[in-house]
C-alpha cells in the first residue's frame, strides 16, 4: 500500500482504523461519507480501494492524477467505465469535466452500493459488462477503466469490423471490454484503459484485429513497476485508444511523481516524440 495514500486514509478515517478490517466496503463507505460529507467522491473511492482487503479494486493515486490531466481540457456529454470497481476513475473524470451523463458498470452489487453511497453523480448498473455495453444507446465521448487482469471470458465476443464483416473475438474479458467500449466511441472520442503487457504480445490479443475494427492506439504509457502490488506484479500500461487508424504510437514510462507525468502528458498532447 502506498505510504502517502495510507496516511490519507487514516487522516480522513481517524478513529476507524481498528474497524476497517471488520467492516465491509459498504459499511466503511458509509462511515467515511458521514465523517466528511464534503470529501470528493474520487478521493473516497481511492481511499476505500487502498484498504488491503479491497485490493482487487485498487487504483493508484498517480494513475488517477494522470487520467485527470489527459481529460481536463476535453468536453464530453457521455462517459462510461465498464469495469468500475468503486468508481475512482470515472469519478475523477466526472469531477474534472462535468459531463451530462456518467455511467459505471460492475458485476458486483457491493461495488455499486459503495459508489452510490460516496457520490450520486454517477449512474451505476450491475450485471454482465459486455451485455450492458451492448445495450448502451448513446455514443461515448470517453470510455475509461482499469480492466480486469487475466480474467477469462466464458464466451467469444461478436462485433462488426469497419468493412461491415462480422468478427468473433476470443480473449481475456478485459481485452474484450476494451474493444466493446471503444466501438461505442464517437468519432472524436477517447478510450483510456489500463491493460496488462500481454495485450501487446499475446498471439490471441484483440490488438491483432485493431486495423479491421478501425481502432488505433494513440499512446501506450507504461505504469511503474509494482503499481498494483500485491494484486499482481505484471507490467501494466495505460493505453489511449481512438476510433480511427493511426500511423504512430506515443510510448513513455510513467512514474509515481506527478510532475514527471505531467511533462509526459504535455509532450503527448503537443504531438511530441516518444520518451
LORO-278429 format. One record per residue: x, y, z of N, C-alpha, C in turn. Coordinates in nm, 3 decimals. Atoms other than C-alpha are relative to their C-alpha. Layout:
! LORO-278429
       n.X       n.Y       n.Z      ca.X      ca.Y      ca.Z       c.X       c.Y       c.Z
         X         Y         Z         X         Y         Z         X         Y         Z
...
! end
This chain:
! LORO-278429
       n.X       n.Y       n.Z      ca.X      ca.Y      ca.Z       c.X       c.Y       c.Z
     0.084    -0.119     0.000     0.000     0.000     0.000     0.088     0.125     0.000
    -0.075    -0.124     0.008     0.134     0.345    -0.093    -0.006     0.076     0.132
    -0.004    -0.061    -0.133     0.251     0.518     0.226    -0.073     0.134     0.006
     0.067    -0.129     0.004     0.125     0.861     0.122    -0.151    -0.019     0.003
     0.144     0.026     0.005    -0.218     0.719     0.041    -0.048    -0.058     0.133
     0.035     0.057    -0.130    -0.217     0.522     0.365    -0.021     0.111     0.103
     0.015    -0.111    -0.094    -0.166     0.845     0.561    -0.130     0.074    -0.025
     0.125    -0.067     0.033    -0.459     1.000     0.374    -0.120    -0.079     0.054
     0.110     0.084    -0.047    -0.682     0.705     0.459    -0.027     0.025     0.147
     0.022    -0.006    -0.145    -0.626     0.729     0.831    -0.014     0.144     0.050
     0.027    -0.139    -0.037    -0.627     1.109     0.839    -0.150     0.029    -0.014
     0.143    -0.021     0.023    -0.977     1.113     0.691    -0.083    -0.094     0.089
     0.077     0.100    -0.074    -1.088     0.797     0.872     0.052    -0.016     0.142
    -0.055     0.006    -0.136    -0.937     0.884     1.211    -0.101    -0.064     0.094
     0.087     0.069    -0.092    -1.079     0.651     1.473    -0.062    -0.125    -0.057
     0.059     0.118     0.062    -1.186     0.387     1.220     0.103    -0.107    -0.033
    -0.104     0.093     0.040    -0.851     0.213     1.177    -0.024    -0.140     0.055
     0.020     0.132    -0.061    -0.932    -0.068     1.418    -0.125    -0.069    -0.053
     0.125     0.056     0.050    -1.269    -0.116     1.250     0.007    -0.043    -0.147
     0.000     0.020     0.145    -1.167    -0.121     0.883     0.008    -0.146    -0.041
    -0.015     0.141     0.035    -1.069    -0.488     0.884    -0.131    -0.077     0.019
     0.123     0.072    -0.028    -1.407    -0.591     1.022    -0.120     0.057    -0.076
     0.111    -0.061     0.073    -1.621    -0.355     0.813     0.000    -0.044    -0.145
     0.010     0.023     0.144    -1.748    -0.439     0.467     0.029     0.131    -0.072
    -0.020    -0.124     0.073    -1.665    -0.187     0.191    -0.120     0.095     0.008
     0.122    -0.082    -0.008    -2.028    -0.067     0.207    -0.006     0.070     0.136
     0.004    -0.059    -0.134    -2.012    -0.010     0.584     0.108     0.105     0.016
    -0.110    -0.096    -0.010    -1.675     0.161     0.558    -0.031     0.127    -0.081
     0.038    -0.114     0.083    -1.804     0.384     0.277    -0.099     0.090     0.072
     0.100    -0.078    -0.074    -2.100     0.492     0.491     0.068     0.083     0.109
    -0.066    -0.071    -0.110    -1.873     0.584     0.782     0.089     0.112    -0.053
    -0.084    -0.105     0.059    -1.630     0.776     0.560    -0.085     0.117    -0.048
     0.085    -0.108     0.050    -1.911     0.973     0.396    -0.063     0.077     0.114
     0.056    -0.068    -0.117    -2.070     1.051     0.732     0.104     0.086     0.070
    -0.108    -0.070    -0.069    -1.734     1.160     0.870     0.032     0.133    -0.066
    -0.033    -0.123     0.073    -1.673     1.418     0.597    -0.084     0.007    -0.127
     0.089    -0.006     0.116    -1.965     1.490     0.361     0.058     0.079    -0.117
    -0.054    -0.086     0.106    -1.752     1.738     0.163     0.112    -0.065    -0.080
    -0.110     0.065     0.070    -1.480     1.492     0.056    -0.044    -0.041    -0.140
     0.037     0.039     0.137    -1.483     1.444    -0.325    -0.018    -0.151    -0.013
     0.028     0.142     0.022    -1.622     1.113    -0.446     0.125    -0.075    -0.044
    -0.120     0.067     0.050    -1.300     1.030    -0.631     0.099    -0.029     0.112
    -0.091     0.021    -0.112    -1.095     1.073    -0.313    -0.044    -0.116     0.087
     0.051     0.110    -0.082    -1.320     0.842    -0.112     0.015    -0.134    -0.071
    -0.015     0.125     0.075    -1.315     0.580    -0.388     0.144    -0.047     0.001
    -0.142     0.035    -0.007    -0.935     0.591    -0.394     0.036    -0.053     0.138
    -0.031     0.042    -0.136    -0.919     0.561    -0.016    -0.055    -0.139     0.030
     0.062     0.130    -0.026    -1.161     0.267     0.000     0.074    -0.110    -0.077
    -0.071     0.101     0.079    -0.974     0.086    -0.279     0.137    -0.031     0.058
    -0.133     0.019    -0.057    -0.650     0.126    -0.081     0.000    -0.086     0.125
     0.008     0.090    -0.115    -0.774    -0.077     0.217     0.045    -0.138    -0.047
    -0.057     0.127     0.048    -0.581    -0.408     0.193    -0.103    -0.103    -0.043
     0.100     0.102     0.035    -0.896    -0.623     0.183    -0.074     0.033    -0.130
     0.070    -0.042     0.121    -1.021    -0.427    -0.120     0.093     0.009    -0.121
    -0.102    -0.024     0.100    -0.711    -0.459    -0.337    -0.041    -0.036    -0.142
     0.041     0.033     0.137    -0.892    -0.614    -0.633    -0.056     0.122    -0.073
     0.052    -0.123     0.061    -1.035    -0.264    -0.694     0.096     0.117     0.017
    -0.096    -0.105    -0.030    -0.716    -0.071    -0.614     0.031     0.086    -0.122
    -0.039    -0.097     0.103    -0.641     0.243    -0.815     0.108     0.090     0.060
    -0.106    -0.086    -0.054    -0.305     0.419    -0.756    -0.033     0.148    -0.020
     0.025    -0.143     0.007    -0.323     0.791    -0.688     0.061     0.063    -0.125
    -0.066    -0.060     0.116    -0.073     0.875    -0.964    -0.076    -0.029    -0.129
     0.077     0.035     0.119    -0.294     0.694    -1.218    -0.121     0.091    -0.013
     0.114    -0.092     0.003    -0.600     0.899    -1.125     0.045     0.140    -0.039
    -0.052    -0.133     0.034    -0.388     1.215    -1.146     0.035     0.009    -0.148
    -0.038     0.001     0.141    -0.257     1.116    -1.490    -0.123     0.007    -0.089
     0.123     0.000     0.079    -0.605     1.047    -1.626    -0.068     0.137     0.008
     0.056    -0.135    -0.014    -0.724     1.380    -1.487     0.069     0.098    -0.097
    -0.074    -0.088     0.091    -0.450     1.556    -1.686    -0.035    -0.029    -0.146
     0.031     0.037     0.138    -0.538     1.363    -2.002    -0.134     0.054    -0.047
     0.135    -0.037     0.041    -0.903     1.471    -1.998    -0.039     0.144     0.036
     0.045    -0.125    -0.061    -0.904     1.810    -1.826    -0.043     0.108    -0.100
     0.038    -0.101     0.099    -0.935     2.013    -2.148    -0.104    -0.051    -0.100
     0.095     0.059     0.092    -1.193     1.789    -2.310    -0.144     0.033     0.040
     0.144    -0.016    -0.023    -1.567     1.836    -2.346    -0.067    -0.133    -0.029
     0.063     0.131     0.018    -1.781     1.527    -2.302    -0.145     0.004     0.046
     0.140     0.014    -0.039    -2.152     1.453    -2.294    -0.022    -0.130     0.079
     0.022     0.131    -0.061    -2.133     1.083    -2.202     0.134    -0.068     0.024
    -0.120     0.077    -0.033    -1.857     0.888    -2.023    -0.043    -0.131     0.065
     0.037     0.132    -0.053    -1.852     0.523    -1.916     0.124    -0.075     0.046
    -0.101     0.095    -0.047    -1.639     0.286    -1.709    -0.067    -0.137     0.005
     0.067     0.130     0.006    -1.733    -0.074    -1.798     0.044    -0.099     0.108
    -0.046     0.088    -0.109    -1.538    -0.227    -1.504     0.045     0.093     0.112
    -0.023    -0.123    -0.075    -1.567     0.046    -1.246     0.056    -0.016     0.140
    -0.046     0.013    -0.138    -1.458    -0.106    -0.915    -0.088     0.082     0.093
     0.076    -0.089    -0.088    -1.559     0.154    -0.654    -0.024     0.137    -0.065
     0.030    -0.122     0.073    -1.571     0.429    -0.918     0.106     0.108     0.004
    -0.104    -0.102    -0.014    -1.238     0.605    -0.860     0.032     0.069    -0.133
    -0.039    -0.059     0.129    -1.155     0.655    -1.229    -0.113     0.084    -0.059
     0.109    -0.076     0.062    -1.498     0.759    -1.354    -0.037     0.122     0.084
     0.026    -0.118    -0.084    -1.548     0.989    -1.052     0.104     0.108    -0.023
    -0.106    -0.097     0.029    -1.213     1.154    -1.123    -0.030     0.078    -0.127
     0.032    -0.066     0.128    -1.318     1.225    -1.482    -0.126     0.085     0.014
     0.125    -0.074    -0.017    -1.670     1.331    -1.385     0.023     0.132     0.071
    -0.028    -0.122    -0.076    -1.539     1.583    -1.132     0.085     0.100    -0.079
    -0.090    -0.085     0.077    -1.286     1.716    -1.384    -0.069     0.072    -0.114
     0.058    -0.060     0.121    -1.502     1.778    -1.692    -0.152     0.015     0.004
     0.145    -0.019    -0.019    -1.864     1.759    -1.565    -0.083    -0.039    -0.122
     0.081     0.044     0.114    -2.025     1.550    -1.842    -0.148    -0.002     0.037
     0.144     0.011    -0.028    -2.402     1.528    -1.878    -0.034    -0.135     0.062
     0.030     0.135    -0.047    -2.400     1.152    -1.816     0.130    -0.074     0.029
    -0.113     0.087    -0.037    -2.151     0.927    -1.633    -0.057    -0.134     0.043
     0.056     0.132    -0.024    -2.224     0.554    -1.632     0.111    -0.095     0.042
    -0.096     0.097    -0.051    -2.042     0.285    -1.433    -0.064    -0.139     0.003
     0.047     0.138     0.000    -2.081    -0.091    -1.483     0.084    -0.083     0.096
    -0.071     0.097    -0.084    -1.989    -0.365    -1.236    -0.085    -0.125     0.013
     0.076     0.121    -0.026    -2.086    -0.729    -1.187    -0.026    -0.024     0.148
     0.004     0.021    -0.145    -2.063    -0.685    -0.809    -0.093     0.102     0.065
     0.102    -0.086    -0.061    -2.361    -0.547    -0.616     0.062     0.095     0.102
    -0.060    -0.084    -0.104    -2.149    -0.417    -0.325     0.083     0.114    -0.058
    -0.076    -0.108     0.062    -1.924    -0.218    -0.559    -0.091     0.116    -0.039
     0.096    -0.104     0.038    -2.224    -0.032    -0.697    -0.055     0.070     0.123
     0.052    -0.059    -0.123    -2.355     0.021    -0.344     0.098     0.100     0.057
    -0.103    -0.094    -0.047    -2.025     0.180    -0.241    -0.001     0.126    -0.086
     0.000    -0.115     0.090    -2.029     0.403    -0.549    -0.118     0.092     0.021
     0.120    -0.080    -0.021    -2.383     0.518    -0.478     0.003     0.071     0.135
    -0.010    -0.062    -0.132    -2.305     0.591    -0.112     0.092     0.121    -0.002
    -0.101    -0.107    -0.008    -1.998     0.806    -0.172    -0.023     0.111    -0.103
     0.029    -0.106     0.097    -2.141     1.002    -0.466    -0.122    -0.034    -0.082
     0.125     0.027     0.070    -2.465     1.042    -0.660    -0.001     0.052    -0.144
    -0.003    -0.055     0.136    -2.347     1.186    -0.993     0.030    -0.105    -0.107
    -0.027     0.109     0.092    -2.251     0.853    -1.150    -0.116    -0.098     0.005
     0.108     0.097     0.010    -2.523     0.617    -1.272     0.060    -0.141    -0.001
    -0.056     0.135    -0.013    -2.441     0.261    -1.159    -0.096    -0.104    -0.055
     0.077     0.114     0.049    -2.559    -0.056    -1.334     0.076    -0.127     0.034
    -0.059     0.128    -0.040    -2.497    -0.410    -1.208    -0.038    -0.108    -0.100
     0.029     0.108     0.093    -2.464    -0.701    -1.447     0.123    -0.037    -0.081
    -0.107     0.039     0.091    -2.256    -0.851    -1.726     0.041     0.124    -0.080
    -0.043    -0.127     0.061    -2.047    -0.561    -1.852    -0.007    -0.002    -0.152
     0.011     0.008     0.145    -2.036    -0.684    -2.212    -0.144     0.018    -0.045
     0.141    -0.016     0.035    -2.414    -0.709    -2.218    -0.048     0.142     0.025
     0.039    -0.138    -0.030    -2.454    -0.369    -2.053     0.054     0.096    -0.106
    -0.056    -0.083     0.107    -2.223    -0.215    -2.313    -0.081    -0.016    -0.129
     0.077     0.025     0.122    -2.420    -0.378    -2.594    -0.133     0.073     0.003
     0.131    -0.065    -0.014    -2.741    -0.226    -2.457     0.011     0.151     0.013
    -0.019    -0.144    -0.018    -2.589     0.120    -2.414    -0.028     0.073    -0.130
     0.042    -0.068     0.122    -2.755     0.352    -2.663     0.088     0.116    -0.043
    -0.077    -0.115     0.046    -2.559     0.678    -2.663     0.146    -0.035    -0.030
    -0.142     0.012     0.026    -2.212     0.705    -2.813     0.078     0.060     0.117
    -0.082    -0.042    -0.113    -1.930     0.761    -2.565     0.105     0.100    -0.043
    -0.109    -0.095     0.023    -1.707     1.064    -2.558     0.128    -0.048     0.069
    -0.114     0.057    -0.072    -1.481     0.894    -2.304    -0.040    -0.136     0.056
     0.012     0.131    -0.065    -1.451     0.527    -2.212     0.128    -0.020     0.081
    -0.117     0.005    -0.089    -1.221     0.456    -1.919    -0.013    -0.119     0.094
     0.010     0.111    -0.094    -1.131     0.162    -1.697     0.137    -0.057     0.035
    -0.106     0.095    -0.035    -0.874    -0.035    -1.502    -0.062    -0.137    -0.023
     0.064     0.124     0.042    -0.966    -0.357    -1.678     0.049    -0.119     0.083
    -0.043     0.116    -0.078    -0.954    -0.698    -1.506     0.121    -0.067    -0.065
    -0.122     0.063     0.049    -0.616    -0.871    -1.538    -0.016    -0.152    -0.001
    -0.004     0.145     0.010    -0.617    -1.229    -1.667    -0.132    -0.070     0.025
     0.131     0.062    -0.023    -0.989    -1.289    -1.614    -0.054    -0.054    -0.132
     0.043     0.063     0.124    -1.111    -1.535    -1.875    -0.146     0.030    -0.029
     0.139    -0.018     0.042    -1.426    -1.476    -2.073    -0.059    -0.137    -0.034
     0.063     0.129     0.025    -1.670    -1.763    -2.090    -0.057    -0.015    -0.139
     0.057     0.008     0.135    -1.773    -1.680    -2.444     0.073     0.097    -0.092
    -0.060    -0.094     0.094    -1.646    -1.511    -2.761    -0.082     0.127    -0.009
     0.068    -0.128     0.016    -1.735    -1.152    -2.842    -0.022     0.025    -0.148
     0.034    -0.025     0.139    -1.916    -1.087    -3.169    -0.008     0.150    -0.024
     0.002    -0.143     0.032    -1.860    -0.748    -3.329     0.009     0.019    -0.151
    -0.001    -0.032     0.142    -1.868    -0.574    -3.666     0.127     0.076    -0.035
    -0.121    -0.066     0.046    -1.549    -0.478    -3.847    -0.034     0.128    -0.075
     0.022    -0.127     0.068    -1.504    -0.142    -4.019    -0.060    -0.019    -0.139
     0.054     0.025     0.134    -1.589    -0.302    -4.355    -0.136    -0.069     0.003
     0.132     0.059    -0.013    -1.915    -0.445    -4.220     0.000    -0.150     0.024
    -0.007     0.144    -0.024    -1.793    -0.802    -4.180    -0.011    -0.030     0.150
     0.015     0.041    -0.138    -1.872    -0.992    -3.863     0.127    -0.070     0.049
    -0.117     0.062    -0.062    -1.585    -1.087    -3.631    -0.042    -0.067     0.131
     0.021     0.067    -0.128    -1.579    -1.328    -3.339     0.135    -0.003     0.072
    -0.126    -0.015    -0.071    -1.306    -1.237    -3.089     0.002    -0.087     0.124
    -0.020     0.081    -0.121    -1.169    -1.467    -2.819     0.123     0.050     0.072
    -0.111    -0.057    -0.076    -0.954    -1.314    -2.548    -0.043     0.009     0.146
     0.038    -0.025    -0.138    -0.945    -1.228    -2.179    -0.114     0.102     0.004
     0.116    -0.088    -0.012    -1.253    -1.040    -2.057     0.040     0.146    -0.010
    -0.042    -0.139     0.002    -1.060    -0.717    -2.005     0.020     0.052    -0.141
    -0.025    -0.043     0.137    -0.950    -0.700    -2.368    -0.128     0.006    -0.082
     0.130    -0.004     0.070    -1.300    -0.781    -2.492    -0.079     0.124     0.042
     0.067    -0.122    -0.047    -1.438    -0.499    -2.276     0.061     0.123    -0.067
    -0.066    -0.113     0.068    -1.180    -0.264    -2.429    -0.055     0.018    -0.141
     0.052    -0.008     0.137    -1.299    -0.347    -2.780    -0.146     0.043     0.000
     0.143    -0.032    -0.004    -1.667    -0.329    -2.687    -0.021     0.147     0.033
     0.015    -0.140    -0.038    -1.629     0.011    -2.518     0.055     0.092    -0.108
    -0.060    -0.084     0.105    -1.401     0.150    -2.791    -0.089     0.008    -0.122
     0.093    -0.001     0.113    -1.656     0.052    -3.053    -0.118     0.093     0.020
     0.108    -0.093    -0.031    -1.904     0.282    -2.877     0.046     0.146    -0.003
    -0.051    -0.137    -0.003    -1.678     0.589    -2.901    -0.054     0.083    -0.116
     0.029    -0.094     0.108    -1.776     0.894    -3.100     0.124     0.014    -0.088
    -0.114    -0.017     0.091    -1.552     0.992    -3.391     0.117     0.071     0.070
    -0.104    -0.072    -0.073    -1.362     1.226    -3.157     0.020    -0.054     0.141
    -0.008     0.054    -0.134    -1.396     1.005    -2.852     0.136    -0.058     0.032
    -0.128     0.051    -0.046    -1.112     0.868    -2.644    -0.023    -0.112     0.101
     0.004     0.109    -0.096    -1.059     0.542    -2.459     0.126     0.000     0.083
    -0.114     0.001    -0.092    -0.833     0.527    -2.154    -0.011    -0.128     0.083
     0.013     0.132    -0.062    -0.768     0.172    -2.036     0.135    -0.046     0.055
    -0.119     0.064    -0.054    -0.517     0.001    -1.809    -0.006    -0.147    -0.040
    -0.005     0.136     0.051    -0.412    -0.328    -1.967     0.131    -0.067     0.043
    -0.126     0.070    -0.029    -0.152    -0.598    -1.891     0.089    -0.003    -0.123
    -0.097     0.006     0.109     0.160    -0.639    -2.101    -0.042    -0.098    -0.109
     0.043     0.100     0.098     0.004    -0.942    -2.271    -0.090     0.057    -0.108
     0.082    -0.066     0.102    -0.231    -0.705    -2.454     0.080     0.026    -0.126
    -0.086    -0.031     0.115     0.064    -0.617    -2.680     0.064    -0.124    -0.061
    -0.084     0.109     0.047     0.234    -0.954    -2.709    -0.071    -0.133    -0.019
     0.070     0.127     0.015    -0.024    -1.233    -2.687    -0.047    -0.020    -0.143
     0.045     0.032     0.135    -0.097    -1.406    -3.015    -0.153     0.003    -0.011
     0.147     0.001     0.000    -0.464    -1.413    -2.913    -0.060     0.137     0.033
     0.048    -0.131    -0.042    -0.487    -1.044    -2.824    -0.091     0.063    -0.105
     0.088    -0.074     0.091    -0.766    -0.835    -2.972     0.077     0.105    -0.079
    -0.081    -0.099     0.072    -0.488    -0.595    -3.076     0.026    -0.044    -0.143
    -0.024     0.051     0.135    -0.432    -0.822    -3.377    -0.113     0.037    -0.097
     0.116    -0.033     0.084    -0.774    -0.711    -3.504    -0.029     0.149    -0.006
     0.028    -0.144    -0.008    -0.743    -0.337    -3.446    -0.018     0.064    -0.138
     0.015    -0.060     0.133    -0.695    -0.249    -3.814    -0.137    -0.033    -0.058
     0.131     0.040     0.053    -1.005    -0.447    -3.911    -0.113     0.072     0.073
     0.103    -0.066    -0.080    -1.201    -0.282    -3.630     0.002     0.152    -0.016
    -0.011    -0.145     0.016    -1.087     0.068    -3.728     0.042     0.070     0.127
    -0.048    -0.058    -0.125    -0.920     0.127    -3.391     0.150     0.024    -0.007
    -0.143    -0.030    -0.005    -0.581     0.277    -3.316     0.044     0.037     0.141
    -0.056    -0.036    -0.130    -0.354     0.326    -3.016     0.081     0.129    -0.017
    -0.069    -0.128     0.006    -0.251     0.687    -2.975     0.123     0.001     0.092
    -0.110     0.001    -0.095    -0.028     0.622    -2.673    -0.004    -0.125     0.085
    -0.014     0.111    -0.095     0.100     0.340    -2.452     0.095     0.049     0.109
    -0.076    -0.056    -0.112     0.217     0.466    -2.113     0.021    -0.109     0.104
    -0.029     0.108    -0.095     0.390     0.203    -1.902    -0.009     0.052     0.143
     0.012    -0.038    -0.141     0.297     0.220    -1.535     0.123    -0.046     0.077
    -0.117     0.041    -0.078     0.569     0.199    -1.268    -0.010    -0.145     0.045
    -0.004     0.137    -0.047     0.678    -0.148    -1.162    -0.069    -0.012     0.136
     0.068     0.022    -0.127     0.458    -0.285    -0.885    -0.117     0.092     0.026
     0.109    -0.096    -0.019     0.179    -0.033    -0.943    -0.121    -0.064     0.065
     0.117     0.068    -0.056    -0.081    -0.295    -0.847     0.038    -0.112     0.098
    -0.041     0.096    -0.101     0.122    -0.496    -0.595    -0.084     0.019     0.127
    -0.029     0.142     0.025     0.027    -0.724    -0.420    -0.103    -0.072    -0.086
     0.099     0.065     0.086    -0.271    -0.788    -0.650     0.070    -0.071    -0.115
    -0.078     0.059     0.109    -0.026    -0.850    -0.936     0.131     0.076    -0.015
    -0.129    -0.062     0.028     0.336    -0.782    -1.025     0.025     0.014    -0.150
    -0.019    -0.006     0.145     0.279    -0.794    -1.401     0.015     0.145    -0.046
    -0.013    -0.134     0.059     0.373    -0.498    -1.619    -0.136     0.044    -0.055
     0.129    -0.053     0.045     0.076    -0.275    -1.696     0.020     0.131    -0.075
    -0.008    -0.120     0.084     0.009     0.008    -1.940    -0.134     0.074     0.002
     0.116    -0.083     0.027    -0.233     0.296    -1.972     0.002     0.028    -0.149
     0.004    -0.022     0.145    -0.336     0.293    -2.337    -0.108     0.102    -0.034
     0.093    -0.102     0.049    -0.507     0.578    -2.520    -0.050    -0.047    -0.136
     0.060     0.060     0.119    -0.746     0.443    -2.783    -0.083     0.103    -0.076
     0.083    -0.084     0.088    -0.900     0.625    -3.079    -0.077    -0.089    -0.097
     0.083     0.076     0.095    -1.173     0.508    -3.315     0.039     0.037    -0.144
    -0.054    -0.023     0.134    -0.953     0.551    -3.621     0.138    -0.064    -0.007
    -0.134     0.056     0.018    -0.636     0.402    -3.766     0.104     0.108     0.022
    -0.107    -0.095    -0.030    -0.315     0.568    -3.652     0.134    -0.056    -0.048
    -0.129     0.045     0.054     0.030     0.552    -3.807     0.112     0.004     0.104
    -0.103    -0.010    -0.104     0.224     0.639    -3.488    -0.061    -0.028     0.136
     0.042     0.022    -0.138     0.207     0.546    -3.123     0.102     0.064     0.093
    -0.085    -0.064    -0.100     0.348     0.762    -2.844     0.024    -0.100     0.113
    -0.036     0.096    -0.104     0.535     0.549    -2.589     0.083     0.071     0.107
    -0.074    -0.061    -0.110     0.656     0.660    -2.246    -0.020    -0.085     0.125
     0.010     0.071    -0.127     0.704     0.534    -1.891    -0.040     0.099     0.108
     0.046    -0.084    -0.109     0.503     0.692    -1.612     0.078    -0.032     0.128
    -0.065     0.022    -0.129     0.637     0.728    -1.259    -0.101     0.033     0.110
     0.086    -0.037    -0.112     0.493     0.785    -0.913     0.002     0.149     0.026
    -0.015    -0.144    -0.019     0.589     1.152    -0.946    -0.094     0.074    -0.095
     0.101    -0.069     0.080     0.302     1.371    -1.066     0.062     0.104    -0.094
    -0.063    -0.102     0.085     0.533     1.645    -1.201     0.061    -0.063    -0.125
    -0.059     0.070     0.114     0.720     1.399    -1.422    -0.108    -0.046    -0.097
     0.109     0.047     0.085     0.395     1.251    -1.551    -0.068     0.115    -0.072
     0.059    -0.117     0.066     0.258     1.599    -1.626     0.081     0.039    -0.123
    -0.086    -0.031     0.115     0.557     1.662    -1.853    -0.023    -0.099    -0.114
     0.025     0.103     0.102     0.491     1.334    -2.034    -0.133     0.027    -0.070
     0.132    -0.026     0.059     0.123     1.418    -2.086     0.004     0.125    -0.088
    -0.015    -0.121     0.081     0.212     1.766    -2.211     0.067    -0.032    -0.133
    -0.072     0.040     0.121     0.454     1.613    -2.459    -0.092    -0.078    -0.095
     0.095     0.077     0.082     0.190     1.366    -2.579    -0.101     0.091    -0.067
     0.106    -0.085     0.054    -0.076     1.633    -2.624     0.052     0.101    -0.101
    -0.062    -0.091     0.096     0.168     1.854    -2.816     0.056    -0.073    -0.120
    -0.048     0.078     0.113     0.245     1.572    -3.057     0.147    -0.029     0.007
    -0.143     0.020    -0.019     0.589     1.513    -2.910     0.045    -0.140    -0.035
    -0.060     0.129     0.030     0.823     1.221    -2.958    -0.005    -0.092     0.121
     0.003     0.100    -0.106     0.843     0.904    -2.753     0.105     0.030     0.105
    -0.094    -0.020    -0.110     1.014     0.912    -2.414     0.092    -0.123     0.010
! end
